[in-house]
Amino acid sequence: MFKVSVESVGDFYQHYPKVAAIITVNAGGKKNAMAAAWHSAVSFEPPLYGVSIAPKRFTYQLIAQSKAFGVNFVPFEVVELVASVGGSDGKEVDKFGKFGIAEEQPLKTSVPILRDAYTAYECELLDSRTYGDHVWVVGEIVAVHFAQDVLTAKGTLDLDKLKPALYLGGELYATADSRSVRFLDRRTYGRR
């Protein structure tokens, strides 16, 4: 494998793919949704989840007001929704109305839970810190919504039943193939 080494970073898409998520918020009756690829679990106990958001984004402003946000994971079949909410400005358009986004009731917050999501987290804002040109927003997961029929007995996605939306960077999307799944027990491989 031939590698190139450069000092000018530019758009660094080499760490992709990432599971695409739709971040939702409701502040004073104003709802919004945005696409995100920069997100991650932060802690099991307490259950914390973080997402990186540009502070100029309308979603960030609404999260700062409401102190809550939702993280919705959708299947590849509705990946156009990810691109749609990612390519429009919530200050200018009601994304839920324009894109016909169906919702389900949240349990503990007022954040929209997307009906198309196979998993969604309701998060109460715990912290936010600026790093470079984005803010790392961390919330405590206070409720989880999931489609049990697309999960394995261990709680992982069953790729024969659901294809997650993966973002490759540069406006490219893909999904995962169940034929590529391999179980590699780290206890066994750690002793090699």
LINKA-V866778 format. One record per residue. N is the residue number from 1. RES is the residue in three letters. OMEGA is omega in whole degrees, -180 to 180 (999 if undefined). Layout:
BEGIN
N/RES/OMEGA, N/RES/OMEGA
END
This chain:
BEGIN
1/MET/-180, 2/PHE/-180, 3/LYS/174, 4/VAL/178, 5/SER/-180, 6/VAL/176, 7/GLU/179, 8/SER/-171, 9/VAL/-177, 10/GLY/176, 11/ASP/-176, 12/PHE/-180, 13/TYR/-174, 14/GLN/-179, 15/HIS/177, 16/TYR/16, 17/PRO/176, 18/LYS/175, 19/VAL/178, 20/ALA/178, 21/ALA/172, 22/ILE/179, 23/ILE/-178, 24/THR/-179, 25/VAL/175, 26/ASN/179, 27/ALA/178, 28/GLY/180, 29/GLY/177, 30/LYS/-179, 31/LYS/174, 32/ASN/178, 33/ALA/176, 34/MET/176, 35/ALA/178, 36/ALA/172, 37/ALA/-179, 38/TRP/-179, 39/HIS/-177, 40/SER/165, 41/ALA/-179, 42/VAL/-176, 43/SER/172, 44/PHE/-176, 45/GLU/0, 46/PRO/180, 47/PRO/-177, 48/LEU/178, 49/TYR/-179, 50/GLY/177, 51/VAL/180, 52/SER/-176, 53/ILE/174, 54/ALA/-176, 55/PRO/178, 56/LYS/-179, 57/ARG/178, 58/PHE/179, 59/THR/179, 60/TYR/180, 61/GLN/179, 62/LEU/177, 63/ILE/179, 64/ALA/178, 65/GLN/-171, 66/SER/-178, 67/LYS/178, 68/ALA/175, 69/PHE/176, 70/GLY/175, 71/VAL/-175, 72/ASN/178, 73/PHE/-175, 74/VAL/179, 75/PRO/-180, 76/PHE/-179, 77/GLU/179, 78/VAL/-178, 79/VAL/177, 80/GLU/177, 81/LEU/177, 82/VAL/180, 83/ALA/-179, 84/SER/-180, 85/VAL/178, 86/GLY/-176, 87/GLY/-180, 88/SER/-176, 89/ASP/-179, 90/GLY/175, 91/LYS/-174, 92/GLU/-174, 93/VAL/172, 94/ASP/-176, 95/LYS/-180, 96/PHE/178, 97/GLY/-176, 98/LYS/-176, 99/PHE/177, 100/GLY/-177, 101/ILE/179, 102/ALA/-177, 103/GLU/169, 104/GLU/-178, 105/GLN/171, 106/PRO/179, 107/LEU/-171, 108/LYS/-177, 109/THR/175, 110/SER/-177, 111/VAL/176, 112/PRO/173, 113/ILE/-175, 114/LEU/179, 115/ARG/-180, 116/ASP/-177, 117/ALA/174, 118/TYR/173, 119/THR/176, 120/ALA/177, 121/TYR/168, 122/GLU/-177, 123/CYS/171, 124/GLU/-175, 125/LEU/179, 126/LEU/-175, 127/ASP/171, 128/SER/-178, 129/ARG/180, 130/THR/173, 131/TYR/-178, 132/GLY/-177, 133/ASP/179, 134/HIS/175, 135/VAL/176, 136/TRP/-177, 137/VAL/-178, 138/VAL/177, 139/GLY/172, 140/GLU/179, 141/ILE/-178, 142/VAL/176, 143/ALA/179, 144/VAL/175, 145/HIS/-180, 146/PHE/177, 147/ALA/-175, 148/GLN/-176, 149/ASP/178, 150/VAL/-179, 151/LEU/174, 152/THR/177, 153/ALA/178, 154/LYS/179, 155/GLY/177, 156/THR/179, 157/LEU/173, 158/ASP/-174, 159/LEU/172, 160/ASP/-178, 161/LYS/-178, 162/LEU/177, 163/LYS/-180, 164/PRO/176, 165/ALA/179, 166/LEU/178, 167/TYR/-178, 168/LEU/-172, 169/GLY/177, 170/GLY/179, 171/GLU/179, 172/LEU/180, 173/TYR/179, 174/ALA/175, 175/THR/-178, 176/ALA/-179, 177/ASP/-178, 178/SER/180, 179/ARG/-179, 180/SER/-177, 181/VAL/177, 182/ARG/174, 183/PHE/179, 184/LEU/-178, 185/ASP/-176, 186/ARG/176, 187/ARG/178, 188/THR/-176, 189/TYR/178, 190/GLY/180, 191/ARG/-177, 192/ARG/999
END
